[in-house]
């Protein structure tokens, strides 16, 4: 059971202290319905198991929502429960949208709350029709507007506040995090306090050289900035409470318990954004960049309260890539037409399209990252990158390895398309359950298991003889710490700890490395090679020339900060 989630609004607390002063407002917000004051509970079936909810009512308001028990996916599902609960309490209504990408969890939670409303004598229909209490949207002025609430956008917004300027952060979804919340592997940390404490002496130059900085489509200067600032970025996020204290693979850090990084990074950034006074606007989608005399001067926004304009002295685009936009994927790399997507549902190329519409140039748009190890669940495309890059082996139906598990994502994905039935399998032993994220998948029953390799193969439709031979060969690679076939350098599993486990995998589009063309200072460049004044881009919607090398999380945090500094310094 996960930790209970408790949501208590400040307005509800004031209502207890100033009951008569709050009464009419809450009554209006709750559609005029009344309740039998008390605490009511309901249990419903969620995505992965039972969700048990307790709702506290005053005579005319929803005071608090307590999620006592749930088994929803750590990350998006769990975050969706928290975000939706906050919206119900804040608006005192059920006129709230489900969280895109977590619809099953969202609808289950709302059913449970509806059950409690009914038991408390309230009107579900009235709450569904209740006004949110928000006033009609009006145009607003600010210093800088940031589009997108992932790591890049949050880094930019927070650093703008550090510099004393006003900032509005727009996120079109109902929760912050973007692709960052799905991050499961590592973040760069060369020269960080953590690395120094653990006696790690990796240098910026070594990290830089590991990225193949002169490769196709890469800009060496951008990769140097990523490597050089990686330790500073890790120190900052850890100072905010992210708790990334495990080092691995020379240049990277992760969570000590093996859970996904995003689940630690996003809450830390969100808390700092709220603490520093960032104006965060969820469910607010930027649809157009406002230009005045050839300079970026704000954005037009669609929101539940209506359309409005934010007038700003600078615009920073951090709206993510286009992995979840099939039309754009088809246009730029048709090899992946028909494959699923393991990216955030918000990755639809909004920032790229808005910038292109006002004359911005694009860069490396055909560089699409395809994850080779994705489980195609009934209503989810689940990335198993941690499993693949931390020791599991990838085999085909013949039981044979065919690619470097730790190698290039897209090359491995393309290799799968050449295997029988265009699929593969991850195979591993119980050693992998020491990683929290993998243990969570095991607890959900996602893996097939058996006491022997041959029995596992038979259960999964893999050739038993072939898989047994592959595992025996791999044991020698483990012993020698060398993979002469494919060059894998990660040896965490020796296949001596049964039961053995496996899961069927397919490729899925996960990210995009191209985007709006920018210089190393994040200025957006137009099709004539000139800077578009007061327009900046960072994160996955920016083609800064790193090609995602090193760490995409490091890239987002580092270049988000640079965009903030440049935008403030160059404000009119």
URFENBEL-V607993 format. One record per helix or strand. SS is the DSSP state (h for helix, s for strand). FROM is the first residue (numbers start at 1). LEN is the number of residues. If there is no record, write none. Layout:
BEGIN
[[SS:FROM:LEN] [SS:FROM:LEN]]
END
This chain:
BEGIN
[[s:5:4] [h:10:8] [h:19:11] [s:38:8] [s:50:8] [s:62:8] [h:76:16] [h:103:17] [h:124:6] [s:140:2] [s:144:4] [h:151:12] [s:167:5] [h:180:3] [s:187:2] [h:193:5] [h:204:7] [h:220:20] [s:246:3] [s:252:3] [h:262:15] [s:279:4] [s:284:9] [s:295:9] [s:308:4] [s:314:4] [h:326:7] [h:334:3] [s:340:2] [h:350:8] [s:360:1] [s:362:2] [s:368:10] [s:380:4] [h:385:5] [s:393:3] [s:401:1] [h:409:8] [h:420:3] [s:424:5] [h:430:5] [h:436:8] [s:448:3] [h:453:8] [h:464:17] [s:500:13] [s:515:4] [s:523:4] [s:531:7] [h:539:3] [s:542:2] [h:552:18]]
END
